[in-house]
Amino acid sequence: MTDAPREIRVLHLCEHFGNHEASFHGVARSFELWLPELDRPPFRVWLCSRAKPSAAALERYRRAGIEPLSLGYGKLDPRNLKKLLRICRDLRIGILHLHGYGSCTWGRIAARILGIPAIVHERCNYGTVPWFQRPVERLLAPWTDLAFAVSESTRRFTIDKRYLPADKVKLLYSGIPLDRIPPPDPDASARLRAEHGAGGGTFLMGIAGRLEPHKGHADVFEALAAISTADPSALGDWRLWVVGDGYHQAALADRARALGLADRIEFAGYQSDIWPWIRALDLQIFPSHREGTPNTLYEAMAAGNAILASTADGQGEILTDGRDALLYAPGDTAALRDRLLRLRADPSLRAALAAGASGRIRDFDMARTMDTLRQTYLALAGARQ
């Protein structure tokens, strides 16, 4: 008789699920997708944030069957460690899976005290690490059993700036659950467009994501203003939906007004169900200056949208110019303007790129990511025993 596998208990610890920057960010969205898949025998998986979660985040997680925990203290407060140790001991946690600087700091110290493995999961190439964090990263690097990075660019950042040995840092694209993509509803898309003044003849563009400066929304505004100034008829009847929220919204709204685009740009706010919004678009834009591999990009590919994107980090890795997107260098508003004009003028190009994106997304099925995480947990638990 074969013994049943021993239960492996994992705690995912992150900084927060959303704050003044955004109601619900991409990392939080990953947990919403991952935990129901990971929390199955022989695994027991919990989610914990350093900051106290908002009521909106709690409600969203509970709808997904997740009851998150929290430490509830500031990033540098040592009480984080005390409470984390208590949670790990009470739940008999065997592996800590860590996301974010504060979580990776307290989490690796806790793992060292408890004698359990620690995984660092890096989500973005930030270019640099704050000076005060650098000695901490050097100190804690030997206490890191394994690290995942969501793009090759982010992997290099984790090695070069977080001082982790290259053989410990693995590339792991987050992907998207292809078996859970809702089917298209053309009637719903048409109704949504009509409700927001974008009829069938309107060229409807969209940007989905947090409203922060590095996301590049302002670049799109500048490119649209330049086109409108040079030839007001070049884009015909057009609208831009900005879907998402964040602290940069007021500045972006001011910029849209200053450029004379306020009547063309709609700030749609945070949408818990993004699919009706992105499926209504003729073109989805990803103008980030800094990125990992955003969930919204996977969603756009799965929706079969025509995509215009900067080559920032993971975006330039998983997309190929002319095959599944048109690409340009981050911050190059002249190139962005030219590609906008090209895509507006060529519906067949948009259709070809959309078909390419629909095919490419099959390489990023989240099921592969889940298999990698399960095998990693099994290996770490086996090594510990």
N, C-alpha and C positions, 0 to 999 in steps of 0.2 A: 504494500500500500504506500502511495506517495503522500507525504505530509502536505497539508495545505500551506501555501506560502504565508510567511509571517507578515502581519500588517505593517505597512510602511507609512509613517505619519509625517506629513510635510506641512510646513507653515510658510505661506507666501507673505512677505512683509514689504510694504511699499510706503512712500511718503504720504500720499493722500489720494483720494478718489476724484477730487475736484475742489477748486477753491475760488478766489477772486479772479483767477486767470481763466477759468472755464468751469462750467457746471459738471462736466464729466469728460475727462481727457482720454487719450488713446490707450494709455496703460490700464486705466480702469476698465475700459471696454474689453481689453484682452482678458482680464480676469473674469468678466461676465461670460465670455465665451469659453474660457479654459476650464474653470473649476467644475462645472457640471460634467465635463468629459474626464477630468483627472480624478475626481472623488468617487472612485469605484474600486472594489476589491482587486488587489490587496492593498490599495492606497486609501488613506484618509487624508484629506487635504483641507486646510483652513486658510482664510484670508484675514490679514491684519494690516491696518494702516497706522502710521505714527501719529498723524493728526486725527482728531475726532471727525468722523464722516458727517456730511450734511444729511438732512432729512431726505433730500431728493435722491442722493446716492444710496441711502439705506433702502428706500422704497424700490429703486430700480433693481438692486441686488436681490431683495427679498422676492421680487417677481420671478427672478431666475433661480430661486431656491437657495440663495447664498445668504448666510447670516454673518457679516463681517465683524471682526473684533477691532479694537483700537488701543493704542498706548495713551494718547491724549495729551502729550507734552510737546514743547518746542523742540526744534531740531537738535539743539545742543544741550538739552536738559538731561542730566544723568539718570533721572527717574525713569527714562525710557528703558534703560538697561534692567533696572530692578523689576519693572512690570513685565518686560519681555521674558526674563528668566522665569518669573512666576507662571506666565502663560505656557511657556515651553514645558515646564515641569508638570503643570496640571494636566496638559494634553499629551504628555509623553512624546513630544516632538522628536523625530529622528533626523530630520533634514530641514535646514533653513534655506529658503529660496528668496533672494533679496533684490529689491528694485529701488534705486535712488540712493543718493549719497548718504543721507542721514540713516536710512534703513540699513545700508551696507556697512556703515560704521558700527552702530549698536548691534546689528545682527551678527557680524563677524566676531565681535568681542563675546557676545553671548554664546555663539557656537564653540568658541575656544574654551570658555568656562565649562560648558556642558559636555564637551568632547564629541560633538556631532558635526557632520559636514555642512559647509556653507557654500552656496552657489550665488555668484554675482550675475545679474542680468542687466546688461547695458542696452539702452533703448535709443541712443542718439549720439552722433559725433558732435560734441560741443566745442571742439577745437582746442580747448584748454580746460584746465581744472583750477579753481580758485587757489590762490597761493597758500591759504591756511589749510586747505584740504590735502595738499601734496604730501607733507610729511605723514599725515594719517594714512594716505593710500600706500605709501612706501612701507609703513609699519605693518599694515594689515594684509598686504599682498601675500605673505607666507601663510596666512590663516585663511586663504581662499582655496577651496578644493577644486573649483571649476567655475568658468564664466561662459555665459552666452552673450552674443552680440547680434543685433537684428539686421546688420548689413556688414559687408566687408570693410567699408569705410569706418563704421562704428567699431568693428573688431580691431582695426589698426589703432584707433583712438584708445581703446581699452588697454592695449599692449603698451603703447607709447606714453600715454598720459596717466593711466592708472597703475602702471608698472607691474602688470600681471604677465607671467611667462607666456610666450606665444603658444606653447603646447597645451596650456590650460584654457585658452580662449577659443571657443567654437562658434562658428557662424550658424545662426538658427533664424531663418525667416519666420515671422509669426504666422503668416498665412491667414486664411479665412475658411470657415466651415462650408464647403461647397454644397453639402447636402442640406443646408439650412437657408439657402438663398431664396427669398420669397419670389414667386413668379411675377413677371411683368403684368401690369394692369394699365393698358393704354388709356382706357376711359378715365381712370383715376388721375393719370398724369395730365390728360387734357383738362379735366376739371380744375386741378390745382393751378395749372398755368392760367386758365381763364380767371380764376379767383384773384390772381395776383397780376392781372393786366398783361399777360404774355400769351396772346393768341397764337394760332397756328402759324402765322406768318412772321412771328417774332423770333429772332435769333437769340436763344436763351443760353447764357453762360452761367457757370456757378463755381464757387469756391467753398469747400466744406472743411471745417476745422476750427481750432482755437484762434481767437483774434489776438495775436501777439506779433510784434514787429518782425521777428525772424521768419514768420510764415509768408511774408512777401505780398500781402494783399495790396499794399500801396503801389507796388510795381505794376500790377494790373490796372489800377486806377490811372496811373501816369500814362501807360500805353494806350488806354482807351481815350484819354483826353487828347493825346497827340494825334490819334487817328481822327477824332472828331474835329480837331482844329484844322488839320490838313485837308480833310474831305468829309464833311458831315454825312454824306450819303454812303460812305464806303462800307459801313457795317449794316446799312439799312435800319430797320426797326429792331433795336436790340435792348436787352435787359441783362443785368448781372445780379444773381442771388448770392448773398454772402450768408452762409448757413453756419451758425456756431456763435459762441459768445466768448467774452474775455475782456481783460482790463483795457485793451487797445481799441475798443469799439468807438469810444467818444472821439478819439483822435482820427480814426478812419472816417467817421461820419463827417467830421470837420473838413477833412481833406477832400472828400467827395463833393461837399458843397463848394469849397474853394475852386475846384476844377470845373464846376458847372455840371456835375454828373448826378446830383442828388435825386433827380427825377428818374434816373435810369438804374440806380443801384438800390436794391432793397436789402436791408439787414433783417434776415428772417429769424435770427436768434437761435438758441439751442433747440434742437429737435430730437426727441428721444427715438423716433423712428425716421431714419434718414432716407430710407429707400424711396418713398414717393417723391421726395425732393430731387434726388439725383437722377431718378429715372425720367423726370420731366425735362432734363437738360438736353441741349444740342451739343454742348461742349463743357467738359469739366476741366478746371485749371488747377495746377499744383505749383505755385510760384515760390516755394520755400527757399530760403537761403541756407537753412540748416535743418536736417531731418534725419530720421532713421529710415524705416519703411512704414509710412503711415497706414493705419487701418482704412482710412478713407480712400487711399489709392487702391488697395485690394478691393474695396467695395465698388469703386468706379469700374475696375476691370471686370468684376463679376457681373455688374449691371450691363456691360457691353457698351460703355460710353466712349465717345471720342475723347482723347486725353491730350492736353497740352501741359507739359511739365518741365520744370527746371531739372538739371542733372544733379541736384543736391543729394549727396550721400546715396542712400539706398534707392532713390528714385532713378538715378542714372544707371544703377546696376541691374534692376529688374526690367527696365523698359529699353527698347531699341528704337532709335530715331527712324521714323518712316515705316516701321513695321507695326507697332502697337501704340505709338504716340509720336507727337512732334516734340522735340527736346530743344532746350537752349541753356546757356550758362546762367547760373543764379545771378540775379541782379541786372542782367543785360536787357533793359527795357526796349531797346531798339529791336533786338532779335525777337522778343516777346511780341512786339507790335507787328512785325512782319509775319510771324506765324499766325497771329490772330486774323490778319487779313487773308492769308492763304486759306485758312480753314473756313472762314466765312464764305469765301468765293467758290469753294470746291466741296459740295456735298458728297461726292463719290470718295474723296480722300477721307472725309470724316467717317464714312461707312466702312472703308477699308481698315482704318485704324481701330474702329470699334470691334470689328471682327477679329483683328489681331490681338486686341486686349482680351477678348472673350476666350481665345485659344490659349493665350499665355497664362491666364489665371489658373489653369489646370495644374501648373507646376507649383502652385502655392496653396495646395489643399492643407488646411489646418490639421487634418488627420495625421499627416507626416510629422508635424511639430509635436503633437501629443504623443506619438510613438517614441520620438526622440526623448521627450521628457520622462516618459515611463521607464524607458531603458536606462536612462541616467540615474533615476531614483533607485532602480533595482541594483545597479552597479555600485552606487555609493553605499547603499544599505548593506550589500554583500561584503564590500571591503571593510566596512566598520565592524561587522560581525566576525 
